[in-house]
Amino acid sequence: MGCGGSKQKAQDPKKKDAKAAETKSSTANNNAAPAGKGTGAASAAPKVKAVTGSSKHTGVTNVINGITLVSHTKTVLSDLNSKELDLHFDVPDHILLLPVLMQDAKSFPRNTLLLQNGRKRTIKVLFPNDGDFTLEIKKKSVVDSGYSDGVTYYISDAQACNPSENFPQFSGNMFKNGNLLLSPLDGKLKHGETYTFRLKMPHAEEVKVIVGGKEHKLIDNNNIFGGRIKIEDGESVNVMARRPGQNFGPILSYNIISTKKVGPLELLSHPSQTIETLLAKKLELQLEAPQHIVINPVLKKDGKTFPNHTLLRQDGQKRNVKVLFPEDGDYELVIQSKVVTADSYKDAFTYEIYDAKAALSHEVFPKYQGRMFKNGNILVGPTDGLLQKGDVYDFRLRLPNADHAKVSQGSKTVVLKEENDFFEGKFKVTGTEAVFVHLKVGDRDWDQILEYPVITPPLSNGIELISHPDTTISNLRAREFEAHFEVPDHIVLAASLTQGSETFPQNVLLVQNGKKRHVKVFFPKDGDFKLNIQKKVVTAEAFSEGVTYSISGAKGAQPINRYPIAAGMLAKNGNLLLNPIQGVLRAGQAYNFKLKLPHAESVQV
């Protein structure tokens, strides 16, 4: 099962991990990184070079606590930008694994799936929210009573899957004795639909499925138990198994969901067309429609449309609509549809969305043409709608029916290389004209499918203001704030938060990843503040003026929401604090310390 129905990985695997120097407390996991709050929760860790969600094997392995890491040999996966992740391992037959996905001390048992085939184990992950996660993979021998530490992955910048997407709930017995779930892998089954159940259970004598109190016995065919079952009454589907001489025990459970049909479209993730009190800057919807139906999302507010604030992805019958809201307020999201051969769209239905929050000014999607979403075409990247002059971008698109694809700006053109329906290549933005993507099918003319406006961010003393070009932030009404900048690698920034004559060193965190710099702020109290960004070259002794933000109407965060006090050396030489980033540590709690320090020889806590 792929999030949003895509069976293709949405990330380029040809990227490397950044080195990280680790220190640990006496009780910390030897492979730990940003766990956050000392509870296994993922923190909002600073970013290092990207390791993506691809499941391609590199041929290089790493063994940690007896678990051979096959697909992802490094345990820090940064800038994931994907809703799903597949991990591959090799362990002895007598070892059982248990994946535990955590975010902010909360676990998500229905967002991981373990598949076992002898020594080979695959763990599939669907991320329930945007943000940072830990994936703890515990292990035990079949004769042991409890699980012990295996390996922990630290994942940053994951994207949220649709609410309708997750895996079944497993009991511990499902992972014993070579048992394997073949289908269905979706954790939510539709009311009224018929599903094929198939499980490999070498040591079971009987397997049954219970729906609404009614039992359905699965047929045993060489240890593969199977049957087709219609989902009718009840709220859940439970699968039970029995070994010879034993009673039935639970091994799987599914939720039953009721979807809504509007004409040929089926509303999967949000069957209610009214979304109250969203309080978020983005929204993602999942729909289904026959392949001959093309849809077009239109975002409206007070009669105005926002064409580059929606992004549509199609894979077969599944359609995902992503929305970024340009300002606070209430919106209409009109879903238009037409058959492939029709000339124009018609309104199919409308979502009413209340209390949306504004995205940052630079957070938009590309402008796309109708052909972009025909024939299973998918934009993998870049999905940022504004490109910056002077930057290099990795273009990657899935275009199953295209013969050629190219990226152009003015007279400059780069033809993308094709492999297995994917077209990819690098493109440097050199001017201020818009960047276009075209595809070509057979003898037809080139068709424009994407347009990216190009921006030159405003400069303040050599600092590019990416997220907030206006340095006056009025009536913020938020407890935290984040600003994005770009400067050359040899420039060091320093950030300070002040209110009158008072300075709050533990309420600001500066994160560096090459030329990109992020400043995160927790406000200590209600009121107005100055966020001062200073700069200097690496070899200089003193900082000079950079840019100052005047922020009014901030709200005070909880006292525990603070960052560590960072010394100047941390901002040099590509150094990066990964964990812990919270400035208040709990007495008696063990913490996992991890820092990227390329030029350090040793580190102590």
C-alpha positions in Angstrom: 0.0 0.0 0.0 1.4 3.4 -1.0 0.3 6.6 0.5 -2.1 8.3 -1.9 -1.9 5.1 -4.0 1.5 5.8 -5.5 3.7 2.8 -5.9 6.7 4.9 -7.0 9.1 6.5 -4.5 8.9 10.2 -4.6 12.5 10.9 -3.7 15.9 10.7 -5.4 18.0 8.1 -3.5 21.3 9.5 -4.7 22.0 11.6 -1.7 24.3 11.1 1.2 24.0 11.4 5.0 26.0 14.1 6.7 28.5 12.9 9.2 27.4 13.1 12.8 29.5 13.0 16.0 27.7 11.3 18.8 27.9 11.4 22.5 25.7 9.6 24.9 24.6 9.5 28.5 25.3 6.3 30.3 21.8 4.9 29.6 21.3 6.3 26.1 20.9 4.1 23.1 24.3 3.7 21.3 22.7 4.7 18.0 20.6 7.5 19.2 19.9 10.9 17.6 17.1 13.5 17.9 14.7 11.8 20.3 13.2 14.9 21.9 11.9 15.2 25.4 13.8 12.1 26.4 10.8 9.9 25.6 11.6 8.6 22.2 9.7 11.5 20.6 11.2 13.1 17.5 12.3 16.6 18.0 12.3 19.4 15.5 15.9 18.7 14.7 18.1 20.8 12.5 18.5 19.4 9.1 21.5 17.7 7.5 21.9 16.4 4.0 19.0 14.5 2.7 18.5 10.7 2.9 15.2 10.0 1.3 12.5 7.4 1.4 13.7 5.4 -1.5 13.9 1.6 -0.9 16.7 1.1 -3.5 19.6 -0.9 -2.0 23.1 0.6 -2.2 25.0 -2.7 -1.8 26.5 -1.3 1.5 25.2 -2.6 4.8 25.5 -1.7 8.4 25.0 -4.1 11.4 23.5 -2.7 14.6 22.6 -4.9 17.5 22.5 -7.9 15.3 20.2 -6.2 12.7 21.7 -5.8 9.2 20.5 -2.5 7.7 20.2 -3.2 4.0 18.4 -0.2 2.4 19.1 2.7 4.8 22.5 2.1 6.4 22.5 5.5 8.2 20.0 6.1 11.0 19.5 9.9 10.5 17.1 10.5 7.6 16.8 14.2 7.0 14.7 16.3 4.7 12.6 13.3 3.8 9.8 15.2 2.1 7.9 12.0 1.6 4.7 10.5 3.1 6.0 7.0 3.2 9.2 5.0 3.8 10.3 1.4 3.1 13.2 0.0 5.1 14.8 -3.4 4.4 16.7 -5.6 6.9 18.3 -8.9 7.2 18.1 -10.8 10.6 18.4 -14.5 11.6 15.2 -16.5 11.3 14.8 -16.8 15.1 14.8 -13.0 15.7 11.5 -11.1 15.7 11.3 -7.4 15.0 8.7 -4.8 16.3 8.5 -1.3 14.7 7.3 1.6 16.9 6.7 5.0 15.2 6.8 8.0 17.6 6.2 11.7 17.4 6.1 13.9 20.5 5.8 10.9 22.9 2.8 9.5 20.9 3.0 6.2 19.1 1.2 5.3 15.9 0.8 1.5 15.8 -1.4 1.6 12.6 1.3 3.5 10.6 3.9 0.8 10.4 3.7 -2.6 8.6 6.2 -5.4 9.1 6.6 -8.0 6.3 8.8 -11.1 6.9 10.2 -13.6 4.4 12.7 -15.7 6.2 15.7 -13.5 7.1 14.4 -10.7 4.9 12.3 -8.1 6.7 10.6 -5.0 5.3 9.1 -2.3 7.4 6.7 0.1 5.7 5.9 3.5 7.2 3.1 5.9 6.5 3.5 9.2 8.4 0.4 10.5 10.1 1.5 14.1 10.4 4.1 16.5 9.0 7.2 16.8 11.0 9.9 14.8 12.7 9.6 11.2 14.0 11.6 8.4 15.6 11.2 4.8 14.3 12.3 2.4 17.0 12.9 -1.1 15.7 12.9 -3.5 18.7 14.0 -7.1 18.6 13.8 -10.3 20.5 14.4 -14.0 20.1 11.3 -16.2 19.6 12.0 -17.7 23.1 12.4 -14.3 24.9 9.5 -12.8 26.8 10.2 -9.1 26.0 11.7 -6.9 23.3 15.0 -5.1 23.7 16.6 -2.2 21.8 17.5 -2.9 18.2 18.0 0.2 16.0 16.4 3.7 16.0 15.9 5.9 12.9 15.6 9.7 13.3 13.4 11.1 10.5 12.9 14.8 9.8 10.6 16.7 7.4 8.2 13.8 6.8 5.0 14.7 5.1 1.6 13.7 6.3 -0.3 10.9 4.6 -4.0 11.2 4.1 -6.2 10.4 7.1 -7.7 7.6 5.2 -4.3 5.8 4.8 -2.9 3.5 7.4 -2.2 -0.2 8.0 -4.1 -2.9 10.0 -3.6 -3.2 13.7 -1.4 -6.3 14.5 -1.1 -8.4 17.6 2.3 -9.8 18.5 1.4 -13.3 17.3 1.1 -12.1 13.7 4.9 -11.7 13.5 5.8 -15.2 14.7 6.4 -18.5 12.9 6.9 -17.0 9.4 3.3 -15.5 9.3 2.8 -13.0 6.5 -0.1 -10.7 5.6 -0.6 -10.7 1.9 -3.8 -8.7 1.6 -5.5 -6.4 2.3 -2.8 -4.1 3.5 -5.1 -1.0 3.8 -6.0 -0.5 7.5 -9.4 1.0 6.6 -11.9 -1.0 4.6 -14.8 0.5 2.8 -18.3 -0.4 3.9 -20.1 -2.3 1.1 -16.8 -3.3 -0.7 -15.6 -6.9 -1.2 -12.0 -7.7 -0.2 -9.7 -10.7 -0.8 -8.1 -11.8 2.5 -4.8 -13.8 2.1 -2.5 -14.7 4.9 0.5 -17.1 5.0 0.3 -18.9 8.4 2.4 -22.1 8.3 1.5 -23.2 11.8 -2.2 -22.3 11.9 -5.0 -24.8 11.7 -7.8 -22.4 11.2 -8.1 -18.7 10.4 -11.4 -16.7 10.4 -12.5 -13.2 9.7 -15.3 -11.6 11.9 -17.4 -8.8 10.4 -20.3 -7.4 12.4 -20.5 -10.5 14.5 -20.6 -12.8 11.5 -17.7 -15.3 11.1 -16.1 -16.1 7.7 -13.7 -19.1 7.6 -10.7 -18.7 5.3 -9.8 -21.7 3.1 -6.3 -23.3 3.7 -4.3 -23.8 0.5 -0.8 -24.9 1.3 -0.5 -22.7 4.4 -2.1 -19.7 2.5 -5.5 -18.9 4.1 -7.8 -17.0 1.8 -11.3 -15.9 0.9 -13.4 -13.0 -0.5 -15.5 -11.2 2.1 -17.9 -8.3 1.7 -17.7 -5.7 4.4 -21.2 -4.9 5.7 -22.1 -4.2 9.3 -20.0 -3.2 12.2 -17.2 -0.8 13.0 -14.2 -3.2 12.7 -13.0 -6.3 11.0 -11.1 -8.8 13.2 -9.0 -11.7 12.0 -8.5 -14.7 14.4 -6.2 -17.7 14.1 -5.9 -21.0 16.0 -3.0 -23.4 16.2 -3.7 -27.2 16.8 -5.0 -27.8 20.3 -5.3 -24.1 21.1 -8.1 -21.5 21.2 -8.5 -18.7 18.7 -6.5 -15.6 19.2 -6.5 -12.2 17.6 -3.9 -11.4 15.0 -5.3 -8.5 12.9 -8.0 -5.8 13.0 -9.2 -3.3 10.5 -11.5 -0.2 10.7 -14.6 0.1 8.6 -15.1 3.5 7.0 -18.0 5.0 5.1 -17.1 7.1 2.1 -19.2 9.4 0.2 -19.9 9.4 -3.5 -20.7 12.6 -5.5 -21.3 11.6 -9.1 -18.3 9.6 -10.3 -16.1 10.9 -7.5 -15.6 9.2 -4.2 -14.5 11.2 -1.1 -12.1 9.1 0.9 -10.3 11.3 3.4 -12.9 13.9 4.1 -16.4 12.6 3.4 -17.9 15.7 5.0 -17.7 18.6 2.7 -17.5 21.0 5.6 -14.2 21.3 7.4 -14.6 23.3 10.6 -11.9 25.1 12.5 -9.0 23.9 10.4 -6.3 26.0 12.2 -3.7 24.8 9.7 -1.9 26.3 6.8 -2.3 23.3 4.5 -4.8 20.6 3.8 -4.6 17.3 1.9 -7.6 15.5 0.4 -7.8 12.0 -1.1 -10.4 11.2 -3.8 -11.1 8.3 -6.2 -12.5 8.6 -9.7 -12.5 6.4 -12.8 -9.4 6.8 -14.9 -11.3 8.5 -17.7 -12.3 11.4 -15.4 -10.0 14.4 -15.0 -10.4 16.7 -12.0 -9.3 20.2 -11.4 -9.2 21.8 -7.9 -10.0 25.6 -7.6 -9.3 27.4 -4.3 -11.5 30.5 -3.7 -11.8 33.2 -1.1 -14.2 36.1 -1.4 -14.5 35.5 -5.1 -10.8 35.4 -5.7 -9.0 32.3 -7.0 -5.5 31.1 -6.1 -4.2 28.8 -8.9 -0.8 28.1 -7.5 -2.0 27.2 -4.0 -3.4 23.7 -5.1 -1.4 20.7 -6.3 -3.1 17.6 -7.8 -1.5 14.2 -8.0 -3.1 11.3 -9.8 -2.1 7.6 -9.8 -4.8 5.5 -11.5 -8.1 6.1 -9.8 -6.6 7.7 -6.8 -6.3 11.5 -6.7 -4.6 13.6 -4.0 -5.2 17.4 -3.7 -2.8 19.4 -1.6 -3.8 23.0 -0.6 -1.7 25.8 0.8 -3.7 28.7 2.2 -2.4 32.2 1.2 -4.0 34.0 4.2 -6.0 33.4 7.3 -9.7 33.0 6.9 -12.5 30.9 5.3 -12.3 29.3 1.8 -14.1 27.3 -0.8 -12.3 24.4 -2.5 -14.3 23.6 -5.7 -13.5 20.3 -7.3 -14.2 20.4 -11.0 -14.4 17.3 -13.2 -14.7 16.3 -16.9 -14.2 13.2 -19.0 -10.9 13.1 -20.9 -12.5 13.9 -24.2 -14.6 16.9 -23.0 -13.5 20.5 -23.7 -14.4 22.1 -20.4 -14.8 21.3 -16.7 -17.9 21.4 -14.6 -18.2 22.0 -10.9 -18.7 18.6 -9.2 -18.8 19.6 -5.5 -17.4 22.1 -3.1 -15.6 21.9 0.2 -16.3 24.6 2.8 -13.2 25.3 4.9 -13.2 27.5 8.0 -10.4 29.0 10.0 -7.5 28.2 7.8 -4.1 29.7 8.7 -1.8 31.5 6.2 1.2 29.7 4.8 4.5 31.6 4.4 4.6 34.0 1.4 7.1 31.8 -0.5 5.1 28.6 0.1 3.2 28.1 -3.2 2.9 25.3 -5.8 3.9 25.6 -9.5 1.3 26.7 -12.1 0.3 23.7 -14.1 -1.6 22.9 -17.3 -4.3 20.3 -17.6 -2.1 17.7 -19.4 0.1 17.6 -16.3 -2.5 15.4 -14.6 -3.5 13.1 -17.4 -2.3 9.5 -18.0 -0.8 9.0 -14.5 1.6 12.0 -14.7 3.1 12.9 -11.4 5.3 15.8 -10.4 7.9 14.6 -7.9 9.9 17.8 -7.7 10.4 20.6 -7.3 7.0 21.2 -5.8 8.0 24.6 -4.5 6.3 27.1 -6.9 8.9 29.9 -6.7 12.4 29.2 -7.9 15.3 31.4 -6.9 17.7 33.0 -9.4 21.2 31.3 -9.1 20.0 28.1 -7.5 20.2 24.6 -9.0 17.1 22.3 -8.9 16.5 18.6 -9.4 13.6 18.1 -11.7 11.8 14.7 -11.6 8.5 13.8 -13.1 6.7 10.6 -13.8 5.4 10.8 -17.4 4.4 7.3 -18.5 3.2 8.3 -22.0 5.7 11.0 -22.8 8.6 10.4 -25.2 10.6 13.5 -24.2 10.5 16.2 -21.5 12.5 19.4 -21.1 13.0 22.4 -18.8 13.6 25.8 -20.3 14.2 29.4 -19.3 14.4 32.0 -22.0 16.8 30.5 -24.6 18.3 27.9 -22.2 16.9 24.4 -22.4 17.8 21.1 -20.6 16.4 17.8 -21.9 15.5 15.5 -19.0 16.8 11.9 -19.1 14.2 9.1 -19.1 14.3 5.9 -17.1 11.3 3.7 -16.3 8.8 6.4 -17.0 10.7 8.9 -14.9 12.3 12.0 -16.4 14.9 13.8 -14.4 17.8 16.3 -14.6 19.4 19.3 -12.9 18.6 22.9 -14.0 20.3 26.1 -12.9 18.1 29.2 -12.8 20.2 31.9 -14.3 17.7 34.7 -15.1 14.5 36.2 -13.8 12.2 34.8 -16.6 9.8 32.0 -15.6 11.0 28.4 -15.9 8.8 26.1 -18.0 8.5 22.3 -18.3 7.3 20.8 -21.5 6.5 17.2 -22.6 6.4 15.7 -26.1 4.3 12.7 -27.2 5.1 11.2 -30.6 4.9 13.7 -33.5 2.9 16.2 -31.5 4.2 19.6 -30.7 5.8 20.2 -27.3 3.1 20.7 -24.6 3.7 23.1 -21.7 2.7 21.4 -18.4 4.4 23.5 -15.6 5.4 27.1 -15.0 7.6 28.3 -12.2 8.0 32.0 -11.5 11.5 33.1 -10.5 12.2 35.3 -7.6 15.2 37.3 -6.4 14.7 37.5 -2.6 15.3 40.9 -1.1 18.7 41.5 0.5 19.4 43.1 3.8 23.1 43.6 4.2 23.9 40.5 2.1 21.3 38.3 3.8 18.6 36.9 1.5 15.2 37.1 3.2 13.4 34.0 1.9 10.3 33.5 4.1 9.6 37.1 5.3 10.7 39.8 2.9 8.8 42.3 5.0 10.6 42.9 8.3 7.5 44.2 10.1 5.3 41.4 11.4 2.1 42.8 12.8 -0.4 41.2 15.0 1.3 37.8 15.0 -1.0 36.0 17.5 1.3 33.0 17.7 3.6 31.5 20.3 6.4 30.7 17.8 7.9 32.1 14.7 10.3 30.8 12.0 12.3 32.8 9.5 14.3 31.4 6.6 17.4 33.0 5.1 20.2 32.3 2.6 23.8 33.5 2.9 27.1 32.2 1.5 28.8 29.3 3.3 31.5 31.5 4.7 29.0 33.8 6.5 28.1 33.1 10.1 24.8 34.4 11.5 23.7 35.1 15.1 20.2 35.6 16.3 18.9 37.4 19.4 15.4 38.0 20.7 14.8 41.2 22.7 11.9 43.0 24.4 13.0 46.5 25.5 16.3 46.0 27.3 15.6 42.3 28.1 17.2 39.5 26.0 16.0 35.9 25.8 18.9 33.7 24.7 17.0 30.4 25.3 14.1 31.4 23.1 16.0 31.5 19.8 17.6 28.6 17.9 19.6 29.1 14.7 19.9 26.1 12.3 22.4 26.0 9.5 22.4 23.7 6.4 24.9 25.0 3.9 23.7 28.3 2.6 20.3 27.9 4.2 19.7 29.2 7.7 16.5 28.9 9.8 15.8 30.9 12.9 13.2 29.4 15.3 11.6 31.4 18.1 9.5 30.6 21.1 8.1 33.9 22.6 8.6 34.0 26.4 5.6 36.2 27.0 2.8 38.2 25.3 3.8 41.4 23.6 6.1 43.0 21.0 9.7 41.8 20.2 12.7 42.5 18.1 14.4 39.6 16.3 17.9 40.7 15.5 20.0 38.8 12.9 23.7 39.7 12.8 26.4 38.5 10.5 30.1 38.1 10.0 32.6 36.2 7.9 34.1 33.1 9.5 37.4 34.8 10.1 36.1 38.0 11.6 36.1 38.7 15.3 32.9 40.7 15.7 29.4 40.6 14.2 27.9 43.4 12.2 24.3 44.5 11.5 22.2 42.1 9.3 18.4 42.4 9.5 16.0 43.2 12.3 12.4 42.0 12.5 9.8 44.0 14.4 7.2 41.6 15.7 4.0 42.7 17.4 1.1 40.8 19.0 3.1 37.6 19.9 1.7 35.2 22.4 3.7 33.7 25.3 4.7 30.1 25.1 4.9 27.7 28.1 8.1 28.2 30.2 9.3 24.7 29.2 9.4 25.7 25.5 13.0 26.9 25.4 16.1 26.1 23.4 19.7 25.4 24.7 22.0 28.4 25.1 24.3 28.1 22.1 27.9 29.3 22.1 29.3 31.0 19.0 31.4 27.9 17.9 28.2 26.0 17.2 27.4 28.3 14.3 30.7 27.7 12.6 32.1 25.1 10.2 28.8 23.5 9.4 28.2 22.5 13.0 24.7 21.3 13.7 22.8 20.4 16.9 20.6 17.5 16.2 19.5 16.5 19.7 18.3 17.5 22.2 17.1 20.9 21.1 14.8 21.5 24.0 16.5 23.8 26.5 15.0 22.3 29.7 16.0 18.8 30.5 14.2 16.6 33.1 16.0 15.3 36.2 16.4 11.6 36.1 15.8 11.3 32.4 18.4 9.9 30.0 18.9 11.9 26.8 20.5 11.0 23.5 23.0 13.7 22.4 23.8 14.0 18.7 25.7 16.8 16.9 27.1 17.2 13.4 30.7 18.6 14.0 32.7 18.0 10.8 36.0 19.5 12.3 35.8 18.2 15.8 38.0 15.4 17.1 36.1 14.6 20.3 33.0 15.8 22.1 32.0 15.5 25.8 28.8 16.3 27.7 
